[in-house]
Each structure stands twice: as C-alpha cells, then as structure tokens.
Amino acid sequence: MALLDLFSREKDCTVEALLGVDGRLRQGSYTAILGDDKEWEFTSFVVRYIVLGFTDFKIKLHGDLKKDLAKLAILEELCQQLGITDFRIRLDANNLWSGRPEEAINHLTALNATTENLFAVEEPVAPRAVEDISRVSLATGLPVILDESLCTLGDLSLFLNLPGKFIVNIKLSKTGGLTRALGLIEALKKKDWPIIMGCHVGETSVLTRAALISAHAAGTALIAQEGAFGDYLVEREPVSPSLQFGRHGLLDLS
C-alpha cells in the first residue's frame, strides 16, 4: 500500500486511477460480526447491531450444537422482537470439522432446519480439502465460503470443476495485497462466482480504504463486506480520519 501511495503521488493521481479502477465509488455496506462469546455478551452485541440497523450477520460457530442453536435462536428472536423481517445469516466454522465432513454435515443440517435466513457457511472443514468441501455443500445445500482455501489463482483451479456451490472471501492481507486481490477478483468475475470482501480482526483504516477499491472492482459479484471497525477494535489508528461504519453498516466517503 505504501508503494501504491508513493507511485500515485509521483503521477499526481489517485491510487484508483493508477490501477484503472473507478475512483468515484467510495461506499461500503458492512456485515455485523458476532463472535463465539458468552450468551449474555452475544445477546448484547446482537442488540447493538440491530439498533444500528444492520441486517446482514455473520456468526462464529462454537462447535457445540446446543450453543450454536442458542446463538441462532437469540438472533432470530431479537430480530423479530425489534421488527427486522428481512435479514440474512452466514456461519463461520473456521475449519471446526477438519477431516470430519459427516460431523459438519450433521451439525449444519440441524442449524439450517431452524431458520430460513441462513445462506452460507465459511470453511467448515480443512483448508483446500476439496472433496470434503464439495461433500458438505452438496449434502447441506449451502454454499461454502472459501477463505483460507482460496488465496491464489492456483487455489482457484482446485475448485473450478468441483460439484457444489462456492463463494470466495477475499482479504487483502491474505491474498498478498491490492494488486493480487484485483487479479483474483477479475478471474472470479469471469466465472460468475460471488465475492465477499473480508478482513482480519484488528485491521486498521488503511486496509478499510484499500478494500473499498477491491470491493468496487468486484461490481455486481460482491455480496457482502466485512471490516470498517475503525477504532472499535484497536487502541490507536495509524491514520486520520478513522474509517468506521455508521448506521445500517454503511460507510460513505464520496
């Protein structure tokens, strides 16, 4: 990012112009991330997000079915109580069932049976375990979000002819920076694959700003964005202003 900033300054243009991306689009709509917290903490975060107007939720799974069912029930009930009728949920398993696809299928099937708002699950089994990933998607009917499993164009080749439905979670810090992310996005768009612009915990406004470029390069393939936490998760931002989502999870720099 520092080099892109330097090169754009030398050419007296924006980074978007340097990369050939439309720089007029500087808005983002972000997902509410719900961690694997104690029930009272989880409930508190759900209420805060709903009050802010979020309708897109990502739940980190625990692996204990009773606890995960409770999380879904809390979110569903609070949305209903607070008048939110149009919302969606995706799950993040973070490779919980590595080498155990049948356990993943049973767990996810039980969760999916309790809600009509679940649309995908992220990394249920081991990274790049293509047969297990395909098996989970086919058995549950859920698209599998590929995070650690797909970081490069080489990884993409593993999944192109694989049975199942897939979504790619692109993180700039995972793919090797903005230019590589843009290359991967271009390849995914040619295959009509859905894209999520993700983030790691604690990313600063530097990557939030950079991710807006890749998000808008994704165009209509983009189905969700993560990040824009600003100083919610870090003690000190290295830049000013701090880029942070507002009501409805929106960030608008235009």
N, C-alpha and C positions, 0 to 999 in steps of 0.2 A: 504494500500500500504506500509506503514511503517513496518508493521509486516511481510509482504511477503518479503520485502527487508532484514529485520533482519534475518528471517529464512533461506533465500538463502545464506546470508553471513556466517551464522553458519555452513551451509552444504558446503560452498565454491563452490557454483554453481549459475547459473543464475536463475532469477525468472521463466523463461520459463521452465528450466529443473525441477525446484521444482514442477511446475504444470503439467509437462508432455506434454508441447507444444513445437513444433519445433521452436527453437530459431534462426534458420538461416534466417528466413523470417522477414525482418525488413523494408519493404517498404509499403508506403501508397499512394493512389491516391484520392485526396480530391475534394469535391464539392464546387463550388462558391456559397456563401450565399448572397442573395440580400434582404435587409430589406425593411420595409414599409417606405421608405424615400420620400422626395420631389422629383419631377420628375427630376430636374437637378442633384440631388445627386444620384438618382438611375441610371441615364444615365452615370454619371461619374464612378460609380462602375462597371457597365457593360463593359465599355471601358477598364478599368484597368484589369478586369478579362480576357477579350478576348485577350488583348495584352500579358498577361501572358500565354496564351494558354489553358485556361480552356474550357471544352466542356460539363461539367455537371453542371446544375444550379438549385438552389432552390430559389423560390420566396415566400416571406412572403406576404400573401394577406391582403388587407385593408378591404374588405367587400363592398366597393362602386364599382359597376360593371364598371363604366366609368374609374375609377382609375386603377382597376386591368386589364382591357383590354389594357389600355395605357402601363402598365408595360410589358405585353406580346408583344405588338407591338414594343416597344423600343428594347427589347432583340432580337426578330426575325429580325428586320430591321438591327440592328448593326451587327448581326452575318452574314447576307447576304452581307452587305457592306464590311465587313472585311474578306470575303472568308471562313467563317465557315459554312460548309454544314452538318456536322454530329454532332449534339448536342442533348441533351435531357433536359427536364424541369420537375421538380416536384413542387407542390404547398404546402405551409404550411398555413392552415387555422387557426390553434391554437384555435380550438373549437368555431369559429365565430358563428356558427348556432346551438348552444345548444338548443335542443327542437324544432328546426325548420328545419327538414330534407328536406322539399319541397323547401325552400328557397335555401338551399345548392345545391340541385339538379339543380334548375334553373340557379343559378349563375355559377356553374361548367360546365354545359352543354353549356352555352354561351361562356365561355372561351375556352372550348375544341374545339368548332366549328371554332376557328380562327387559330389553329395550328395543325400540325401533330406531334409535338415534345413533347407533354405533355404525361407523363406516369403514374402519380400517384398524390394523394392528401393526405396530412397529417392532421389527426384529424379535420375533417370538423364539427363534432357535439360534443356533450358532451362525456367526457371520459367514456368508458365502456357502453355507450348507444347502446347495441349490435344490437337491431332491427333497430335503425336509421342508424347506421354504415353500416349494411348489405344493407339497402334500398338505401343509397347513392351509394354504389359500384355497385349494380345491375342496378340502373337507369342510371348512367353515363358511366358505362363500365370501370371505373377507379379503380385500386387497391387503397384501403385505407391504408395509413401508420399509424400503431398503435404506438403511443408514450406514452402518459400518460395512455392510455387504456390498455397497456400490460407491466407490470413491474415485474411480478412474474409468476411462473408456474401455480398458481391458476388462474391468469388472462387469461393465455393461454387456459385453459379449457373452458372459456366462448366463444371462437371463433372457436374451432376445427370443429364443425359441422354446422357452420353458413354459409348460402349462401353468395357468394361474393368472391372477391379477396383481399388478405391482404399481407402486408409487415410489418415487425417489425423493429422499430427504437430502438436500444439498446444503452443506455447511462450508463456508469459505475456509475456515480454519482446518477443515478435514480434507478438502479437495486440493489444497495447495495454493490457495489464493484466488483472486478475482478472475484473472485471465483463464485459468484452467477451469474454473466453475462455468464461465461463459461458453467454453468449448463443449463441456459436458451437457449444458443446457441446450445448445444447438443440436447436438446428437439426439437428445431425448425428444425434442420437439419434432424432429423428422420421423420419430417412431410413434408420435402421438401419446407419449407417456405423461401422466400427471406428475407435477413437481411441487414439493414443499420446500420453501427456503427456511432452513433450520438454524439453530445456534447452539453453542455450548453455554453452560451455566457460567455467568460472570463475564461474558463478552461485553466490551465497552461500546461507547457510541461510535468509535472508529469503524468497527465491523458492522454496526447497525446501518451506518451511512453507506458503506460499501455494498451491503446486502440489498439495499434498495435498488442498486444498479442491476444486480443479477436477477432480482425479483421481476423487474420490469422487462428485462430481456426474455424472461420466461413467457411473458404475454398471457394468452388465454390458457396455457398449460399450468399456470400457477393456481393451486387450490388452497394454499394456506401459507402463513408466515409465522415464524417464531422469533422472539427477541424483543428489542426496543425496551428493555427494562431500565435503561439509564442507570441512575444511582440507587435503584431499588435493591440491587444485589451486590454492589461494590461500594467500598467506603469512599473512594475518590475517583472521579473521572479524569482521564488524562487530557481531555479536550473540553472545550466550551463552545456552544451550549451542549448540555446533556440531552441526548435524543431519547425521548420516553413516550410510550403510548399514552393516549388520553382516553376519553370516553369512547365506548364501543371498540376499544382496542385500536384506535386509529392514530396514525402519525402522518402529519401533512407538512411537508417542507416547501411546498410550491408557493 
